[in-house]
Amino acid sequence: MWTLSSDYINNLSFHYIETYSFRRGSAYEKLNAENADLEYNGYIEDENGQFFPYSIRTGTFQHDHPIAIQVKNLLQIEIEHHEKYLCAPVYRDAIIFYDQTQRSVSSLNICLSCCYMQTDIGLLKADYKTYGYLKKLFLELGHDVENPEYNIIDDIEAMKTKIKKPKR
């Protein structure tokens, strides 16, 4: 079952957010070799509110900070085209929403490669631009994202231009 990202964020009351990135590359491989018994459950935060050891907090922002406002605006982008890939998402980026008592009220797990977002209430449906702009934001915050030079917005916009060209 899908929930619209705009419905999710509009019904979510939070005091501040934290952004997280899942450690990748050689640092992850080294840690993984040292902790072979440690299993990744697919989410940066588990059901007990514990963060996976390879997750890195990249920022903390009050609800009225420009970054938190930007996140809220990105999740409210009207859906023009919802990408649905057949691969299994790996949530390597997350936004955790907290109340005034520093209690997590929701976790938004994001797979930028597959264009999936998962919360405690299920999957979110969002426009391709939401993922493209989230990727740009995460890069600005220091996230180590896959294919940092690639952005889905560029591909979709190029396809739309190609489709709209009149044939001669």
N, C-alpha and C positions, 0 to 999 in steps of 0.2 A: 504494500500500500504506500502510495506517495503522498506527501504533504507538500504544498507549495512553500517555497522558501520564504515568500512574503508573509504567508500565514504564520509560519514558525516564528519569524523574528518579530512580527507585530503582536504576537501573543506572549512574548517572552519578556519578563521583567527582570532586569539585572542592574547591578551597581557598577561592576567593572568586568573586563575580560582579560584573559591571558592567551597569548598565541604560543603555539608549540610546533616544533618541527622534529620529525623523527630523524635521528642521526643516520647518515648514509656513508657509503664509501669505505675506505680503508680503516677509519676509526671504528666504524660499526663492525667490520669484519674481525678486527682485533678483539673488541669487547665480546663479540659473539663466540669467538674461539675460547676465550677465557671463561665464559659462562655458558657452556654448551647445554646445560640443563634448563636454561631460561627460555621459556616459550613466549613468542609474541602472539597475543590474542587477536591481533588485527586492529586494535584501538590504542591510542596513546594513553588513555585513562581507563582503568578497569572498573568493574562494577562496584568496587569498594572505594573508589576515588583515588586509588594509588596510580601514580604515573609509571609507565614503562621506563626502565632505567636508561634507555637510549633516547628518550625524549629530551628536548632542549627547549626551555622557555625562552622565547625571543622578545617578549614584551608584555607589559601590563598597562592597561589603559582604562581610565575611568569612563563611565557611560557617556559623558559629555566631551571626551577627548576627540579630536578630529579623526583618529584611527578607528575608534569605536563607532563613531557616526558613519564613517566610510563603510565599515563592515555592514552596518544596518542598512545603509543605502544600497549596497551591492546585492544584498539578499532580497531587496524589494524590486529589483529590475524585472520589468514585465517580461514574461516568457514569450519570446518570438520563436525560438528553436531550442528544443531540449534534446541534447545529444544522449544517445543510449548505446554505449559500447558493450560488446559481448564478453569482455574480459572481467576477471574478478578484481574488484577494487582492493587496493592496499592503501590504507589511510595513513599517509605520512605527514599530514599537517592537520592541526586542530585549533579550534577556538573554544575555550572553556569560559562559560558565563557564570559569574558569582553574584550572590546577593550581598547585602551590607554586613552580614555576619561571617563573610569569607567562606560560605558554603556553596559548593558547586550546584547550580540549578539546571545546567544543561551542558552537554559536550557536543560540539559539532566536529565530526571527523570528516576530513576531506581528502579525496583522491583526485588530484589534478590530472593524472594520466587518463583516467577512465571517466572523468566528469561525474563522480558520485559524491554525495554527502549523506552521512548517516548520523542520526541523533538517537537519543534515548527513546524517541517516539517512532523511529523508523527512517526511511529514506526521504530525502527532500528532492523536490523537482525544481530545477533552476535553469535559467537561460544560459546559453554558452558564454555570453558576455560576463556573467557572474563568475564563472570559472577563470576566464581570461584575466579579469581585473583582480580577482583574488590572488592569482599567480603573480601578477605585477606587485601587488601589495606585499605578499610574502617575500618576494625577492628584495624589496626595499627594507623589510624587517630582518633580513639576513637568513632566511630559510634556504636550505640547500635542496632546491627542487629539481626534478628530472627535466632534462632538456630546457634549461633556462632561456635559451634563445628562441624556442618555439612558443607560439601562443595561438590557441585555437581561434581567437578572434580573427587573426590574419587569414587563416584558411577558410573560414566560413564566409568572410567578407569577399575574398577572392572568388569563391564559388558563386556567391550571389551576383557579383559583377559579371561573371562569365555567363550565367544563366540569363541575365537581363540584356545582354548584347543582342541587338537585332541581327538576324542572319541576312547575308547578302547573296 
